[in-house]
Amino acid sequence: MTGVGRVLVIVYAIMALAATGRSFVQIVQRFDEAPLAYTLSAVSALVYIVATLALVFAGRGGWYRVAWVAIVFELVGVLVVGALSFLLPELFAHQTVWSWFGGGYLFVPLVLPFLGLWWLVTHRPADQATVTRSAAATS
């Protein structure tokens, strides 16, 4: 993995660390104040961890599919939680990573899954095998 793929993995890893840290502090200190919001923060942390690993290993075994599932889940989560945080703000009196479409994280959670899906579409494992065979045939 090089170039944009590396940057994408780094951003996913940063989001995984940020979401994990945030959810850990929220759950340990104030879980009883907003269990739904803090549970969603923990879910987002788990999704970012899985997406990071899946992108790193996307060319091996079933990791490519895991990356698709994790990133689509992330996109749906950001859109649903983001919309609900505007429509039903009482559900999210305390912020989550995905509240207000990731506004607390400069909207990175809203943009990141689109970039992740773009990368997956343009870097299919079958395409890489075809490129490798073509390169070998011309050598």
C-alpha positions in Angstrom: 0.0 0.0 0.0 1.4 3.4 -1.0 0.3 7.0 -1.5 -3.3 7.7 -0.8 -3.9 4.3 0.6 -1.3 4.9 3.3 -2.7 8.3 4.2 -6.2 6.7 4.4 -5.0 4.0 6.8 -3.2 6.7 8.9 -6.4 8.8 9.1 -8.5 5.7 10.0 -5.9 4.8 12.7 -6.1 8.3 14.1 -9.9 8.2 14.2 -9.7 4.7 15.9 -7.4 6.1 18.6 -9.5 9.3 19.1 -12.8 7.4 19.2 -11.4 4.7 21.5 -10.0 7.3 23.9 -13.2 9.4 23.9 -15.5 6.4 24.4 -13.3 5.0 27.2 -13.3 8.3 29.1 -17.0 8.8 28.5 -18.0 5.3 29.7 -15.7 5.3 32.7 -16.6 8.8 33.9 -20.3 9.4 33.0 -21.9 6.4 31.4 -25.1 6.8 33.4 -25.6 10.3 32.0 -25.9 9.2 28.4 -25.6 5.5 27.8 -26.9 5.6 24.2 -24.4 8.3 23.1 -21.5 6.7 24.9 -22.2 3.3 23.6 -22.4 4.7 20.1 -19.0 6.3 20.7 -17.6 2.8 21.6 -19.3 1.3 18.5 -17.7 3.9 16.3 -14.3 3.2 17.9 -14.7 -0.5 17.1 -15.7 0.3 13.5 -12.6 2.5 13.0 -10.4 -0.2 14.4 -11.8 -2.9 12.2 -11.8 -0.6 9.1 -8.1 0.3 9.8 -7.1 -3.4 10.0 -9.2 -4.4 7.0 -7.7 -1.6 4.9 -4.2 -2.7 5.9 -4.9 -6.4 5.0 -7.4 -5.8 2.2 -5.3 -7.8 -0.3 -5.3 -10.9 1.9 -8.1 -13.4 2.4 -11.5 -11.9 3.2 -10.2 -8.6 4.5 -11.4 -6.7 1.4 -15.0 -7.7 2.2 -14.5 -6.9 5.9 -13.3 -3.4 4.8 -16.5 -2.9 2.7 -18.7 -4.0 5.6 -17.0 -1.8 8.1 -16.9 1.3 5.9 -20.5 1.0 4.7 -21.5 0.5 8.4 -19.5 3.6 9.2 -21.2 5.6 6.5 -24.7 4.5 7.6 -23.8 5.2 11.2 -22.5 8.7 10.5 -25.6 9.6 8.3 -28.1 8.1 10.8 -26.6 9.4 14.0 -25.8 12.7 12.3 -29.4 13.1 11.1 -30.9 12.0 14.5 -28.7 14.4 16.4 -30.4 17.3 14.5 -33.9 15.8 14.4 -34.0 14.4 17.9 -31.3 16.3 19.9 -32.7 14.9 23.2 -31.3 11.5 22.2 -27.8 13.0 22.0 -27.6 15.5 24.8 -24.0 14.3 25.0 -21.9 14.2 21.8 -20.7 11.0 20.1 -18.1 10.8 17.4 -20.8 10.7 14.7 -23.1 13.4 16.2 -23.8 16.3 13.9 -22.1 14.3 11.1 -18.8 14.4 12.9 -18.8 18.1 13.5 -16.7 17.7 16.6 -14.0 16.1 14.4 -14.1 18.7 11.7 -16.5 16.5 9.7 -13.8 13.9 9.1 -16.2 11.1 10.0 -18.5 12.3 7.2 -15.9 12.5 4.5 -13.8 9.5 5.5 -16.1 6.7 4.5 -16.6 8.2 1.1 -12.8 8.2 0.6 -12.6 4.7 2.0 -15.2 3.4 -0.4 -13.6 5.2 -3.3 -10.3 3.6 -2.4 -11.9 0.1 -2.2 -13.5 0.5 -5.6 -10.3 1.6 -7.3 -8.1 -1.0 -5.6 -9.9 -4.3 -5.9 -7.7 -7.4 -5.1 -8.7 -8.9 -8.5 -7.5 -5.8 -10.3 -4.1 -6.0 -8.5 -3.8 -9.7 -9.6 -4.5 -8.7 -13.2 -1.9 -5.9 -13.1 0.6 -8.3 -11.7 -0.1 -10.9 -14.4 0.1 -8.2 -17.1 3.4 -6.9 -15.8 4.8 -10.5 -15.7 3.6 -11.2 -19.3 5.3 -8.1 -20.7 8.6 -8.8 -19.0 
